Amino acid sequence: MKTEFVVCAFDKFLKCKYKRISETNLKVLLPMQRLYLNSIGIVHGGIICSLADIAMGNLFGAGENNKQKVVTVDMKTT
């Protein structure tokens, strides 16, 4: 099972942590910060979408020089 993860400045900015659960499951942890909340105190939708995007990009493991190997997620949020 691969354990390497993509190195990305945006992920570092968000302070994401990763834990591979299995070959097809990955947990992305994000320590909550006030910066991530919208004006009514709920996690901003962009942060939620970023977590999905980060998880998808890391699910397949990192390629050469810890770069992502796949295009991430195509999503729509409501």
C-alpha positions, 0 to 999 in steps of 0.5 A: 500500500502506498503511503506518500502524499502530494506536496502542495503549498495550498494543502500546507496553508490549510494545515491538512493532515492525511491518513491512508485507511486502505488502498481506496480510502483516505482521511484528510484532517483539517484543524478548524480555524476561524479563517475557514468559517463564513459570515454565519459561523459555518465552514465555508463551502470552498473549504469543504470542496477543497477537502474533497479535491485534496482527498481525490488528488492524494487517493492515488498516491504521489508521483515523481517528486511528490506531484499528483498523478491524476486530475482531481475531482469534478464537482457541483455543490448546492 
